[in-house]
Amino acid sequence: MSTTPEQGPPAPGPQTPAQANEALRAFVRAHGDRPWSRAELAELDRLRSLWRAAERHGMTTAA
């Protein structure tokens, strides 16, 4: 699957909540200073889903 400049590369598979949270933060920093396109909103939803999945699977951010 190819990526577009709006989306960037896909996030890897299972992540810790901290990794998923950082992916969300980086995406918002890169795109948050202007109106969001439908593709960007879809990517934001996808990143949120990854973060929720990491939380549900009991991964913790504690070292």
GROMACS elastic network, one bead per residue, 0.5 to 0.9 nm:
[ bonds ]
;  ai    aj funct       b0    kb
    2     9     6  0.83569   500
    3     6     6  0.81917   500
    3     7     6  0.63390   500
    3     8     6  0.58906   500
    3     9     6  0.59239   500
    3    10     6  0.75336   500
    4     7     6  0.53439   500
    4     8     6  0.60043   500
    4     9     6  0.80555   500
    5     8     6  0.54888   500
    5     9     6  0.86977   500
    6    31     6  0.81895   500
    6    37     6  0.83721   500
    6    39     6  0.70715   500
    6    40     6  0.61047   500
    6    43     6  0.86763   500
    7    10     6  0.77013   500
    7    27     6  0.85152   500
    7    39     6  0.71160   500
    7    40     6  0.62069   500
    7    42     6  0.88982   500
    7    43     6  0.62263   500
    7    44     6  0.89100   500
    8    11     6  0.89090   500
    8    27     6  0.86807   500
    9    12     6  0.89269   500
   10    43     6  0.89804   500
   11    15     6  0.87875   500
   11    20     6  0.83621   500
   11    23     6  0.76536   500
   11    47     6  0.76965   500
   11    50     6  0.84996   500
   12    15     6  0.73436   500
   13    50     6  0.84621   500
   14    20     6  0.89426   500
   14    50     6  0.77823   500
   14    53     6  0.83383   500
   14    54     6  0.69486   500
   15    18     6  0.78619   500
   15    19     6  0.58189   500
   15    20     6  0.60144   500
   15    50     6  0.75676   500
   15    51     6  0.78128   500
   15    53     6  0.86870   500
   15    54     6  0.60710   500
   15    59     6  0.83070   500
   16    19     6  0.52105   500
   16    20     6  0.62713   500
   16    21     6  0.84802   500
   16    51     6  0.78930   500
   16    54     6  0.56553   500
   16    55     6  0.77790   500
   16    59     6  0.57317   500
   16    60     6  0.66789   500
   16    61     6  0.67943   500
   17    20     6  0.50742   500
   17    21     6  0.58729   500
   17    22     6  0.84829   500
   17    50     6  0.84332   500
   17    51     6  0.56332   500
   17    52     6  0.78324   500
   17    53     6  0.84271   500
   17    54     6  0.52522   500
   17    55     6  0.58759   500
   17    59     6  0.65946   500
   17    60     6  0.65015   500
   17    61     6  0.62840   500
   18    21     6  0.50181   500
   18    22     6  0.61258   500
   18    23     6  0.86419   500
   18    51     6  0.83149   500
   18    54     6  0.89317   500
   18    60     6  0.79517   500
   18    61     6  0.57234   500
   19    22     6  0.51423   500
   19    23     6  0.62777   500
   19    24     6  0.87491   500
   19    51     6  0.82070   500
   19    61     6  0.88508   500
   20    23     6  0.50842   500
   20    24     6  0.63537   500
   20    25     6  0.87179   500
   20    47     6  0.69880   500
   20    48     6  0.78277   500
   20    50     6  0.63298   500
   20    52     6  0.86095   500
   20    54     6  0.75025   500
   21    24     6  0.50994   500
   21    25     6  0.61974   500
   21    26     6  0.86301   500
   21    47     6  0.83831   500
   21    48     6  0.81898   500
   21    50     6  0.89596   500
   21    51     6  0.62382   500
   22    26     6  0.60142   500
   22    27     6  0.84757   500
   23    26     6  0.51996   500
   23    27     6  0.61633   500
   23    28     6  0.86660   500
   23    47     6  0.70965   500
   23    51     6  0.88828   500
   24    27     6  0.52001   500
   24    28     6  0.62245   500
   24    29     6  0.86113   500
   24    44     6  0.70873   500
   24    47     6  0.59819   500
   24    48     6  0.69723   500
   24    51     6  0.82119   500
   25    28     6  0.51906   500
   25    29     6  0.61014   500
   25    30     6  0.85898   500
   26    29     6  0.50823   500
   26    30     6  0.61485   500
   26    31     6  0.86533   500
   27    30     6  0.51464   500
   27    31     6  0.61571   500
   27    32     6  0.78609   500
   27    40     6  0.89504   500
   27    43     6  0.87593   500
   27    44     6  0.75086   500
   27    47     6  0.87517   500
   28    31     6  0.51455   500
   28    33     6  0.83745   500
   28    44     6  0.80592   500
   29    32     6  0.55180   500
   29    33     6  0.76120   500
   30    33     6  0.77244   500
   31    34     6  0.66148   500
   31    35     6  0.82112   500
   31    36     6  0.71686   500
   31    40     6  0.79291   500
   32    35     6  0.74315   500
   32    36     6  0.74350   500
   33    36     6  0.88046   500
   36    39     6  0.80523   500
   36    40     6  0.58696   500
   36    41     6  0.62993   500
   37    40     6  0.51190   500
   37    41     6  0.62457   500
   37    42     6  0.85982   500
   38    41     6  0.50867   500
   38    42     6  0.61279   500
   38    43     6  0.86257   500
   39    42     6  0.50559   500
   39    43     6  0.62367   500
   39    44     6  0.86406   500
   40    43     6  0.50198   500
   40    44     6  0.61316   500
   40    45     6  0.86233   500
   41    45     6  0.62282   500
   41    46     6  0.86279   500
   42    45     6  0.50949   500
   42    46     6  0.62491   500
   42    47     6  0.87338   500
   43    47     6  0.61873   500
   43    48     6  0.85492   500
   44    47     6  0.51441   500
   44    48     6  0.61602   500
   44    49     6  0.86038   500
   45    48     6  0.50326   500
   45    49     6  0.61663   500
   45    50     6  0.87464   500
   46    49     6  0.50552   500
   46    50     6  0.64063   500
   46    51     6  0.87899   500
   47    50     6  0.51026   500
   47    51     6  0.63473   500
   47    52     6  0.87304   500
   48    51     6  0.50310   500
   48    52     6  0.61816   500
   48    53     6  0.85462   500
   49    52     6  0.50692   500
   49    53     6  0.60410   500
   49    54     6  0.85770   500
   50    53     6  0.50612   500
   50    54     6  0.62097   500
   50    55     6  0.86926   500
   51    54     6  0.51877   500
   51    55     6  0.63536   500
   51    56     6  0.87360   500
   52    55     6  0.50611   500
   52    56     6  0.61294   500
   52    57     6  0.86361   500
   53    56     6  0.50303   500
   53    57     6  0.61511   500
   53    58     6  0.88535   500
   54    57     6  0.52960   500
   54    58     6  0.68155   500
   54    59     6  0.58774   500
   54    60     6  0.83352   500
   55    58     6  0.55207   500
   55    59     6  0.58986   500
   55    60     6  0.73102   500
   56    59     6  0.75570   500
   59    62     6  0.89450   500
   60    63     6  0.81823   500
